[in-house]
Amino acid sequence: MNQAAQAYWNEYWKGQEKPLSVSAWQFGDDPNYLAQLVIKGIKTATCSGYIFYELENEPLPTAEDYSIILNSDNKPVAIIKTVEVTLTPMNKVTEEFAFAEGEGDRTYRYWWETHEKFFRHELNGIGREFSEDMLLVCERFKVVDVNKGD
């Protein structure tokens, strides 16, 4: 976690016991756009490939996790709390979940095409192939705070 994110986290929890599980990160290919969707309450879900957690030996997210969302300049814009995590094959993701991701025209078709392109690119980069039934880590979250600083 960078210094700006740590300072934001500490200030938010000042005088309270801080949760132990927090990370700071950017969303996907367009961090500023996606962070704004989160702040506006349009984006309430996200997903990632299970394989990436597996390959990096990273623990899966839980409903105890907090995240500091960063913009493209690595500045903190919001704190979110994960409220649900499910493992779902990509071809079993529901339209409702795709809508909750809040991107583009918020249709299943847009969600599928965008995610397929993203996962194909990422998987090709590590010598793996895309599969329509690849396992996804699907997260739902709520906004806890929006950074008014900066």
Backbone as a chain_set.jsonl record, in Angstrom:
{"seq": "MNQAAQAYWNEYWKGQEKPLSVSAWQFGDDPNYLAQLVIKGIKTATCSGYIFYELENEPLPTAEDYSIILNSDNKPVAIIKTVEVTLTPMNKVTEEFAFAEGEGDRTYRYWWETHEKFFRHELNGIGREFSEDMLLVCERFKVVDVNKGD", "coords": {"N": [[0.855, -1.178, 0.0], [0.579, 2.186, -0.865], [1.926, 5.351, 0.359], [0.029, 7.478, 0.336], [-2.417, 6.087, 0.239], [-2.24, 4.669, 2.637], [-2.246, 6.794, 4.481], [-4.801, 7.882, 4.025], [-6.401, 5.676, 4.785], [-5.668, 5.445, 7.51], [-6.578, 7.931, 8.46], [-9.33, 7.734, 7.99], [-10.078, 5.732, 9.828], [-9.369, 6.847, 12.216], [-9.171, 6.994, 15.7], [-10.676, 4.718, 15.979], [-10.86, 1.12, 16.039], [-8.97, -0.386, 13.579], [-9.878, -2.416, 10.794], [-8.28, -5.537, 9.974], [-7.835, -6.599, 7.448], [-6.96, -5.196, 4.576], [-6.4, -3.825, 1.361], [-4.841, -2.045, -1.344], [-5.663, -0.972, -4.566], [-6.057, -0.731, -8.192], [-8.784, -0.626, -10.52], [-9.042, -2.711, -13.343], [-8.635, -1.959, -16.884], [-9.162, 0.771, -17.165], [-8.712, 2.666, -14.796], [-9.558, 5.219, -13.715], [-12.103, 5.788, -14.826], [-13.538, 3.491, -13.95], [-13.279, 3.732, -11.172], [-14.789, 6.046, -10.778], [-17.318, 5.078, -11.43], [-17.715, 3.418, -9.256], [-17.747, 5.274, -7.121], [-20.061, 6.68, -7.796], [-21.953, 4.803, -7.269], [-22.726, 3.052, -9.213], [-21.154, 0.925, -10.075], [-21.011, -1.989, -8.405], [-19.894, -4.392, -8.15], [-17.319, -6.752, -9.022], [-14.997, -8.789, -10.875], [-12.506, -11.361, -11.143], [-10.004, -13.507, -12.581], [-9.823, -16.757, -11.289], [-7.546, -18.266, -11.667], [-5.438, -16.453, -11.557], [-5.17, -15.777, -8.872], [-4.456, -18.281, -7.96], [-2.007, -18.803, -9.34], [-0.399, -16.746, -8.331], [-0.383, -17.38, -5.74], [-2.122, -16.122, -3.959], [-4.392, -15.234, -1.368], [-7.934, -15.804, -1.564], [-10.424, -13.227, -1.864], [-12.506, -12.15, 0.916], [-15.587, -11.704, 2.773], [-14.776, -10.086, 4.766], [-12.993, -8.268, 3.929], [-11.516, -5.119, 3.182], [-10.985, -2.562, 0.772], [-8.901, -0.123, -0.708], [-9.588, 1.969, -3.212], [-7.778, 2.952, -5.977], [-6.875, 5.65, -8.186], [-5.694, 6.246, -11.583], [-3.342, 7.537, -11.05], [-2.452, 6.399, -8.785], [-3.633, 7.429, -6.507], [-5.71, 7.494, -3.629], [-9.202, 7.012, -3.914], [-11.529, 5.995, -2.835], [-12.959, 3.919, -0.237], [-13.874, 0.582, -0.116], [-15.955, -2.162, 0.951], [-15.899, -5.595, 0.816], [-18.721, -7.587, 0.344], [-19.709, -9.986, -0.511], [-18.52, -13.023, -1.872], [-18.145, -15.173, -4.563], [-17.369, -18.173, -6.338], [-17.49, -18.658, -9.686], [-18.109, -20.17, -12.816], [-17.204, -18.524, -15.847], [-19.082, -18.628, -17.947], [-21.396, -18.964, -16.536], [-21.999, -16.731, -15.152], [-24.362, -14.402, -14.06], [-26.815, -12.267, -15.693], [-27.619, -10.259, -14.001], [-25.416, -9.964, -12.288], [-23.505, -9.099, -14.155], [-24.665, -6.649, -14.848], [-24.38, -5.349, -12.378], [-21.677, -4.913, -12.389], [-21.458, -2.598, -13.787], [-20.374, -1.441, -16.125], [-19.858, 0.089, -19.384], [-22.599, -0.31, -21.598], [-24.044, -1.676, -19.824], [-25.026, -4.216, -20.403], [-25.379, -7.78, -20.748], [-24.092, -8.781, -22.961], [-22.152, -6.765, -23.57], [-20.643, -6.933, -21.187], [-19.68, -9.586, -21.395], [-18.147, -9.544, -23.814], [-16.209, -7.573, -23.236], [-14.929, -8.658, -20.957], [-14.079, -11.136, -21.928], [-12.202, -10.323, -23.872], [-10.357, -8.976, -22.188], [-9.539, -11.095, -20.414], [-8.533, -12.963, -22.27], [-6.297, -11.541, -23.234], [-4.774, -11.183, -20.839], [-4.361, -13.871, -20.059], [-3.023, -14.907, -22.304], [-0.652, -13.533, -21.989], [0.59, -14.958, -19.994], [0.997, -17.362, -21.078], [-1.269, -18.986, -21.179], [-4.527, -20.272, -22.098], [-7.695, -18.856, -22.956], [-10.859, -19.852, -21.683], [-14.31, -20.464, -21.977], [-15.547, -21.39, -19.724], [-13.915, -20.68, -17.668], [-12.933, -20.297, -14.277], [-14.211, -17.755, -12.232], [-13.597, -15.259, -9.759], [-16.01, -13.76, -8.159], [-17.022, -10.74, -6.885], [-18.994, -8.812, -4.698], [-19.537, -5.528, -3.521], [-19.617, -2.738, -1.18], [-19.626, 0.808, -0.985], [-17.738, 2.425, 1.406], [-16.513, 4.793, 2.085], [-15.871, 7.9, 0.477], [-13.124, 9.536, -0.793], [-12.562, 12.769, 0.026], [-10.434, 14.377, -0.005], [-7.475, 15.926, -1.514]], "CA": [[0.0, 0.0, 0.0], [1.418, 3.383, -0.934], [1.831, 6.282, 1.491], [-1.233, 8.221, 0.257], [-3.48, 5.163, 0.616], [-2.099, 4.404, 4.074], [-2.673, 7.992, 5.204], [-6.258, 7.93, 3.886], [-6.919, 4.586, 5.616], [-5.469, 5.816, 8.916], [-7.451, 9.064, 8.769], [-10.71, 7.252, 8.031], [-10.29, 4.934, 11.04], [-8.812, 7.559, 13.367], [-9.928, 6.846, 16.935], [-11.412, 3.449, 15.963], [-10.033, -0.041, 15.739], [-8.943, -0.618, 12.138], [-9.924, -3.808, 10.323], [-6.95, -6.052, 9.63], [-7.712, -6.98, 6.049], [-7.124, -4.092, 3.635], [-5.428, -3.729, 0.276], [-5.062, -0.885, -2.213], [-5.49, -1.398, -5.953], [-6.799, -0.068, -9.266], [-9.635, -1.476, -11.343], [-8.887, -2.989, -14.755], [-7.967, -1.215, -17.948], [-9.427, 2.208, -17.09], [-8.931, 2.873, -13.359], [-10.295, 6.445, -13.381], [-13.507, 5.568, -15.211], [-14.143, 2.485, -13.08], [-13.369, 4.305, -9.817], [-15.922, 6.972, -10.776], [-18.528, 4.254, -11.385], [-17.835, 2.975, -7.861], [-18.143, 6.438, -6.319], [-21.45, 7.024, -8.14], [-22.837, 3.704, -6.882], [-23.117, 2.294, -10.403], [-20.364, -0.317, -10.04], [-21.096, -2.596, -7.074], [-19.349, -5.745, -8.266], [-16.145, -6.926, -9.875], [-14.558, -10.183, -10.931], [-11.159, -11.628, -11.634], [-9.798, -14.922, -12.86], [-9.329, -17.572, -10.18], [-6.206, -18.724, -12.005], [-4.431, -15.464, -11.159], [-4.964, -15.987, -7.431], [-3.763, -19.55, -7.83], [-0.625, -18.668, -9.804], [0.334, -15.821, -7.463], [-0.523, -17.898, -4.374], [-2.81, -15.071, -3.209], [-5.661, -15.692, -0.779], [-9.149, -15.267, -2.177], [-11.085, -12.206, -1.038], [-13.574, -12.6, 1.801], [-16.521, -10.655, 3.164], [-14.132, -9.292, 5.814], [-11.966, -7.446, 3.278], [-11.676, -3.731, 2.76], [-10.058, -2.17, -0.282], [-8.781, 1.285, -1.057], [-9.568, 2.049, -4.667], [-6.826, 3.958, -6.455], [-7.044, 6.109, -9.564], [-4.54, 5.908, -12.424], [-2.149, 8.151, -10.445], [-2.264, 5.692, -7.509], [-4.181, 8.21, -5.397], [-6.925, 6.844, -3.124], [-10.453, 7.708, -4.209], [-12.633, 5.455, -2.033], [-12.807, 2.67, 0.503], [-15.003, -0.327, -0.295], [-15.935, -3.386, 1.75], [-16.452, -6.753, 0.129], [-19.864, -8.121, 1.083], [-19.999, -11.344, -0.983], [-17.557, -13.604, -2.815], [-18.534, -16.473, -5.092], [-16.579, -18.718, -7.447], [-18.481, -18.937, -10.72], [-17.584, -20.255, -14.175], [-17.547, -17.32, -16.591], [-20.313, -18.816, -18.724], [-22.534, -19.079, -15.605], [-22.221, -15.426, -14.532], [-25.722, -13.959, -14.387], [-27.002, -10.924, -16.24], [-27.711, -9.337, -12.864], [-24.053, -9.671, -11.849], [-22.896, -8.288, -15.213], [-25.232, -5.316, -14.679], [-23.789, -4.774, -11.164], [-20.317, -4.459, -12.688], [-21.687, -1.2, -14.105], [-19.548, -0.909, -17.211], [-20.402, 0.21, -20.729], [-24.052, -0.144, -21.691], [-24.57, -2.512, -18.739], [-25.689, -5.408, -20.92], [-24.587, -9.002, -20.618], [-23.222, -8.894, -24.139], [-21.0, -5.877, -23.359], [-19.844, -7.516, -20.118], [-18.998, -10.776, -21.898], [-17.128, -9.176, -24.806], [-15.134, -6.843, -22.561], [-14.201, -9.573, -20.079], [-13.389, -12.127, -22.75], [-11.02, -9.651, -24.44], [-9.41, -8.745, -21.098], [-8.973, -12.356, -19.941], [-7.689, -13.525, -23.344], [-5.035, -10.802, -23.227], [-4.024, -11.508, -19.619], [-3.966, -15.279, -20.087], [-1.982, -15.053, -23.33], [0.572, -12.986, -21.42], [1.241, -15.943, -19.126], [1.057, -18.63, -21.8], [-2.474, -19.786, -20.939], [-5.602, -20.01, -23.049], [-9.016, -18.508, -22.455], [-11.917, -20.852, -21.769], [-15.586, -19.857, -21.6], [-15.943, -21.842, -18.39], [-12.866, -20.388, -16.68], [-13.489, -19.953, -12.981], [-14.053, -16.363, -11.837], [-13.847, -14.841, -8.388], [-16.997, -12.686, -8.307], [-17.157, -10.0, -5.634], [-19.909, -7.683, -4.545], [-18.977, -4.645, -2.498], [-20.32, -1.49, -0.926], [-18.742, 1.939, -0.725], [-17.682, 2.794, 2.827], [-16.136, 6.2, 2.154], [-15.32, 8.531, -0.716], [-12.059, 10.445, -0.389], [-12.849, 14.169, -0.311], [-9.155, 15.085, -0.01], [-6.793, 16.231, -2.782]], "C": [[0.899, 1.239, 0.0], [1.108, 4.337, 0.229], [0.492, 7.042, 1.501], [-2.411, 7.34, 0.691], [-3.435, 4.866, 2.113], [-2.576, 5.589, 4.906], [-4.202, 8.128, 5.173], [-6.918, 6.893, 4.798], [-6.825, 4.96, 7.105], [-6.407, 6.948, 9.333], [-8.908, 8.607, 8.883], [-11.011, 6.534, 9.351], [-9.768, 5.61, 12.309], [-9.735, 7.435, 14.58], [-10.755, 5.574, 17.016], [-10.43, 2.31, 15.719], [-10.132, -0.332, 14.242], [-9.098, -2.103, 11.823], [-8.541, -4.251, 9.864], [-6.763, -6.265, 8.136], [-8.021, -5.801, 5.123], [-6.038, -4.178, 2.57], [-5.785, -2.495, -0.55], [-4.762, -1.312, -3.643], [-6.352, -0.567, -6.904], [-7.681, -1.095, -9.968], [-9.1, -1.527, -12.764], [-8.138, -2.041, -15.656], [-8.142, 0.295, -17.86], [-9.755, 2.588, -15.637], [-9.743, 4.117, -13.005], [-11.785, 6.298, -13.666], [-14.19, 4.615, -14.24], [-14.266, 2.985, -11.642], [-14.548, 5.272, -9.726], [-17.254, 6.217, -10.742], [-18.783, 3.751, -9.966], [-18.369, 4.118, -7.005], [-19.611, 6.804, -6.555], [-22.451, 5.932, -7.76], [-23.323, 2.87, -8.049], [-22.422, 0.938, -10.415], [-20.366, -0.841, -8.606], [-20.566, -4.028, -7.069], [-18.126, -5.725, -9.169], [-15.797, -8.41, -9.915], [-13.133, -10.249, -11.446], [-11.03, -13.13, -11.848], [-9.214, -15.645, -11.651], [-7.877, -17.983, -10.417], [-5.118, -17.743, -11.549], [-4.15, -15.528, -9.662], [-4.119, -17.236, -7.213], [-2.282, -19.417, -8.194], [0.217, -17.771, -8.901], [0.267, -16.229, -5.995], [-1.126, -16.845, -3.444], [-4.079, -15.649, -2.582], [-6.847, -15.064, -1.507], [-9.742, -14.193, -1.279], [-12.171, -12.838, -0.181], [-14.478, -11.417, 2.128], [-15.992, -9.828, 4.333], [-13.172, -8.252, 5.228], [-12.438, -6.033, 2.983], [-10.652, -3.468, 1.674], [-10.069, -0.665, -0.435], [-8.64, 1.324, -2.569], [-8.699, 3.233, -5.078], [-7.192, 4.402, -7.866], [-5.771, 5.784, -10.349], [-3.237, 6.534, -11.938], [-1.812, 7.526, -9.095], [-2.675, 6.522, -6.302], [-5.477, 7.558, -4.943], [-8.17, 7.677, -3.397], [-11.614, 7.22, -3.355], [-12.183, 4.225, -1.26], [-14.069, 1.853, 0.241], [-14.835, -1.506, 0.662], [-16.588, -4.483, 0.927], [-17.586, -7.314, 0.976], [-20.229, -9.547, 0.648], [-18.924, -11.769, -1.964], [-18.087, -14.959, -3.252], [-17.556, -16.882, -6.183], [-17.582, -19.211, -8.476], [-17.784, -19.108, -12.066], [-18.059, -19.042, -14.976], [-18.871, -17.475, -17.344], [-21.544, -19.053, -17.851], [-22.783, -17.763, -14.854], [-23.577, -14.912, -14.99], [-25.735, -12.562, -15.006], [-27.029, -9.898, -15.118], [-26.311, -8.98, -12.351], [-23.345, -8.785, -12.877], [-23.379, -6.845, -15.112], [-24.588, -4.611, -13.482], [-22.343, -4.339, -11.38], [-20.328, -3.036, -13.243], [-20.965, -0.613, -15.298], [-20.31, -0.83, -18.536], [-21.898, 0.433, -20.729], [-24.792, -1.045, -20.695], [-25.407, -3.678, -19.258], [-24.767, -6.608, -20.721], [-23.613, -9.127, -21.787], [-21.961, -8.019, -23.993], [-20.069, -6.475, -22.306], [-19.025, -8.686, -20.66], [-17.854, -10.387, -22.845], [-15.94, -8.479, -24.157], [-14.287, -7.784, -21.711], [-13.465, -10.651, -20.869], [-12.107, -11.523, -23.331], [-9.946, -9.465, -23.366], [-8.749, -10.052, -20.662], [-8.118, -13.031, -21.011], [-6.304, -12.868, -23.328], [-4.169, -11.198, -22.021], [-3.523, -12.948, -19.628], [-2.893, -15.535, -21.138], [-0.635, -14.572, -22.814], [1.3, -13.946, -20.502], [1.235, -17.336, -19.763], [-0.129, -19.553, -21.553], [-3.532, -19.401, -21.955], [-6.904, -19.701, -22.342], [-9.971, -19.688, -22.635], [-13.208, -20.202, -21.281], [-16.043, -20.267, -20.21], [-14.841, -21.611, -17.347], [-13.517, -19.907, -15.385], [-13.17, -18.5, -12.636], [-14.31, -16.198, -10.349], [-14.736, -13.605, -8.512], [-17.236, -12.043, -6.95], [-18.235, -8.937, -5.756], [-19.364, -6.84, -3.399], [-19.881, -3.449, -2.285], [-19.276, -0.416, -0.649], [-18.867, 2.31, 0.747], [-17.396, 4.283, 2.963], [-15.621, 6.653, 0.791], [-14.323, 9.582, -0.24], [-12.366, 11.861, -0.888], [-11.56, 14.993, -0.402], [-8.624, 15.287, -1.42], [-7.609, 17.216, -3.58]], "O": [[1.857, 1.325, 0.769], [0.149, 4.14, 0.975], [-0.107, 7.224, 2.561], [-3.294, 7.791, 1.421], [-4.472, 4.819, 2.775], [-3.239, 5.403, 5.926], [-4.818, 8.454, 6.188], [-7.881, 7.202, 5.5], [-7.788, 4.805, 7.856], [-6.965, 6.925, 10.43], [-9.631, 9.05, 9.776], [-12.085, 6.715, 9.924], [-9.737, 4.985, 13.369], [-10.927, 7.732, 14.499], [-11.462, 5.358, 18.0], [-9.311, 2.523, 15.251], [-11.225, -0.502, 13.703], [-8.52, -2.95, 12.505], [-7.733, -3.435, 9.42], [-5.654, -6.125, 7.619], [-9.182, -5.45, 4.911], [-4.901, -4.557, 2.853], [-6.896, -1.972, -0.459], [-3.736, -1.938, -3.909], [-7.236, 0.182, -6.49], [-7.362, -2.283, -10.003], [-8.742, -0.493, -13.329], [-7.157, -1.409, -15.264], [-7.341, 1.034, -18.432], [-10.916, 2.803, -15.29], [-10.547, 4.07, -12.074], [-12.622, 6.647, -12.834], [-15.29, 4.892, -13.761], [-15.254, 2.692, -10.968], [-15.235, 5.314, -8.705], [-18.206, 6.663, -10.102], [-19.931, 3.669, -9.528], [-19.329, 3.945, -6.254], [-20.316, 7.192, -5.623], [-23.659, 6.116, -7.911], [-24.239, 2.062, -7.893], [-23.04, -0.078, -10.732], [-19.798, -0.22, -7.707], [-20.765, -4.776, -6.112], [-17.93, -4.808, -9.966], [-16.258, -9.186, -9.078], [-12.63, -9.328, -12.089], [-11.84, -13.917, -11.359], [-8.23, -15.196, -11.064], [-7.078, -18.041, -9.481], [-4.012, -18.154, -11.199], [-3.009, -15.351, -9.236], [-3.196, -17.25, -6.398], [-1.411, -19.863, -7.447], [1.413, -18.009, -8.727], [0.781, -15.533, -5.119], [-0.703, -16.693, -2.298], [-4.761, -16.465, -3.201], [-6.767, -13.938, -2.0], [-9.58, -14.246, -0.06], [-12.691, -13.908, -0.497], [-14.166, -10.273, 1.798], [-16.698, -8.954, 4.837], [-12.604, -7.447, 5.966], [-13.581, -5.793, 2.595], [-9.581, -4.074, 1.656], [-11.108, -0.017, -0.31], [-7.69, 0.78, -3.132], [-8.865, 4.352, -4.593], [-7.749, 3.629, -8.645], [-4.873, 5.121, -9.83], [-2.154, 6.124, -12.356], [-0.989, 8.055, -8.348], [-2.14, 6.347, -5.207], [-6.267, 7.113, -5.776], [-8.197, 8.882, -3.147], [-12.587, 7.95, -3.165], [-11.18, 3.586, -1.58], [-15.185, 2.358, 0.358], [-13.732, -1.807, 1.119], [-17.691, -4.316, 0.408], [-17.433, -7.495, 2.184], [-20.968, -10.239, 1.348], [-18.471, -10.974, -2.787], [-18.437, -15.795, -2.419], [-16.985, -16.033, -6.867], [-18.417, -20.068, -8.187], [-16.95, -18.279, -12.431], [-19.189, -18.585, -14.801], [-19.684, -16.551, -17.37], [-22.626, -19.317, -18.374], [-23.679, -17.692, -14.013], [-23.904, -14.981, -16.175], [-24.79, -11.788, -14.856], [-26.517, -8.79, -15.273], [-26.05, -7.824, -12.017], [-22.662, -7.83, -12.508], [-22.587, -5.916, -15.272], [-24.283, -3.421, -13.553], [-21.833, -3.495, -10.643], [-19.315, -2.341, -13.177], [-20.947, 0.607, -15.465], [-21.264, -1.571, -18.774], [-22.416, 1.251, -19.969], [-26.018, -1.152, -20.733], [-26.383, -4.078, -18.623], [-23.555, -6.471, -20.552], [-22.462, -9.528, -21.616], [-20.848, -8.473, -24.259], [-18.855, -6.52, -22.5], [-17.821, -8.772, -20.417], [-16.727, -10.854, -22.686], [-14.791, -8.766, -24.493], [-13.059, -7.712, -21.743], [-12.35, -11.033, -20.512], [-11.048, -12.148, -23.283], [-8.772, -9.757, -23.597], [-7.524, -10.113, -20.551], [-7.082, -13.612, -20.691], [-5.279, -13.547, -23.398], [-2.986, -11.506, -22.167], [-2.384, -13.212, -19.244], [-1.955, -16.294, -20.894], [0.404, -15.134, -23.158], [2.494, -13.779, -20.249], [1.438, -18.347, -19.09], [-0.01, -20.77, -21.702], [-3.452, -18.35, -22.59], [-7.179, -20.222, -21.261], [-9.891, -20.423, -23.619], [-13.204, -19.475, -20.287], [-16.841, -19.567, -19.587], [-14.823, -22.246, -16.293], [-14.524, -19.2, -15.407], [-12.023, -18.064, -12.73], [-15.129, -16.903, -9.759], [-14.277, -12.538, -8.918], [-17.606, -12.716, -5.988], [-18.364, -8.261, -6.777], [-18.804, -7.362, -2.435], [-20.781, -3.172, -3.078], [-18.189, -0.698, -0.145], [-19.97, 2.486, 1.264], [-17.951, 4.957, 3.831], [-15.013, 5.877, 0.053], [-14.641, 10.413, 0.611], [-12.419, 12.103, -2.094], [-11.581, 16.151, -0.82], [-9.246, 14.869, -2.397], [-7.209, 17.602, -4.678]]}, "num_chains": 1, "name": "protein.A"}
